[in-house]
């Protein structure tokens, strides 16, 4: 158990305390991006050096060559079904296959990939015209904005309040113009009847096939380059957690959970961004997320609480530091579930069951097992230990750019685990009656032999049982 008294007596945490917010943070680079010490505290010394961790990336985003190779793999898969053109409309598929990071709103955005050509055509909103034209683009067409009026292009000096353009029909006419009017077209969605009718009206000889499952399966199994970026993000995230633990020990019951989260988030942003090459223009510093939360006390007793977190840390509280960190779109969750002294045997038991379930998932998550089999092992242990009344959800979900991603570590998911899949680690237990809960998370990489926890933050009482 870590003691605040020992911490304050032996440490000089110049960057911590109530004056932290707004201060400049600097730290020297170590051997790899994301592998430097977290401030001046002791927590970084407790981080685990796991020899199974993949080598972290030394790049900030995947190169264009990776995206072109991934599109080639997609073409090979859909080509087996006679598909001649691919239409991507799901923003995560667009980012994954083309590398064009963009904001998703109500505005339709399409990428068209001819299977037998080395080309990429865009149909997109006008506000993104500079992003598209400066990235991988053979040709692009855009509408002014949503809703688009026929003939309305104020940026070209054409102000019109004409007929509202149906932007799906606009896309269909674009496909006809490019010679796909009588071809098999793959689209990453199941078209509803209304759109199928429009397709029949505009392209009566074409046939549309849903390729969303092909796209998702490719995103589910990460390549070595994706895994390297995830590892880099998780290295940074481990340092952020070390900072947060130091901050809690130093500030103790003077701090709120909100303060801890804000301090850790600012530390994390500065830690990461000083390593990111950027010039302020599009296509650099993309896909970066540094989102840190902290909740203490009764708020930990609910899996998805709906209240704002702003509470003083108190002795006896359960406390969670959580969040997501991504670089170039890749990273994952990392949560730790603290207990502030004093505690009783009931809390200690639930904490121990949660921690053992983490290790069950780690041991059982090897290629060839099904999601349901791994989930069952965890739930069976929970029931065996008599804590079933505190179970609220499945043990984990797949992780990807969008956060939650198939497959699901759930009793009803018969998906077979494959090397390169990544999962959260969330066998949480919750006791609303007694006002506490413990929910971990991590990014777990499936390998042939076992799952690898990609963070370096310990699952130990030394790390999480604190005396303030």
C-alpha angles and dihedrals in degrees: 000000000000117000125213090210091056090045096053093042095054105032137069104203101183094170095049135076135061092316094057099097110092096014121126115253122205134172133167123250119257125202097292134029109267095019102101131114118277104238118294101307132114098242094082088062089063095055113117122245101215113193089201093065114113118243109273120240121260090202128081098221138004113280122247089250089064092054093048091050090049091051088051090055090049091051091052092052098046092039088066087066095051094254114157101184135026123213116197118195103151105098092220091053091048091052094043097050103032105025093230105140108201142153118268116218136141088296113106114238123186137183117197118201119188108215095214098040134067093235144111121203124193132207107184149140116285096240088069096050094110092049092051098043093051094050134057103317134144094183134342137198124191141189118220099243144312117311092032120201119213107259093006111136109138090174087064093044093259112126111179136154095202134141116324109253118231099227095201090055087046088057092047091053088050090054090050091051090053093053102260097113093112100030138100107261123197117212127183095235142054104256115228119231093262092058093042088056091050090050090051091050096048100031106024093167097047126092125210123212127191109238096169092113092054091051093047094048090054092050092048095061109060123215122227090261092054091047090051091055091047090052092050091051092047091050090057090044091054089055090050090054090050089053092049092051091050090048093052092049093048099043097033117167091353089074132078123219087244091057092050091051094047093047093047092047093051090047090050095048092051092044093054102035096055086065097046116098108223143150100192092257128110123287097032124091089019129158094019118153125173106172117160127177134179130191129180135192124358093000088073090064093075125069094215107016117190099205128100113254113237111129134131114251109249134193110265094030126136106224132193128200108194145154149114130274123189136173120194087355095305131106134074152218126314121182132167125194113216130191118206115211133291106054137157134227092265093059092043091052094051090047091051093049091050091050094049089049089056088057092045089056089046093052097041100044098094128134113274097036119106123240089241092054093054092045090050092053090055096044091046090056092048091052092045089055091051097243098116093120089064095054114107107160150009117292098248151345132218115266129223142139091297093051107239109050134166138296107065126211090226137128091249099050113093094179112138114236115244131195109267098034115127128209142182117243109225116146089150127172124205133197109185091171091064095033104244145090140177122218123166131187139182139154109270119196117207114227135169094267106030146326118288119216102221098202124081096217113118126240092217139120088237088065100037109029104079134181114207 
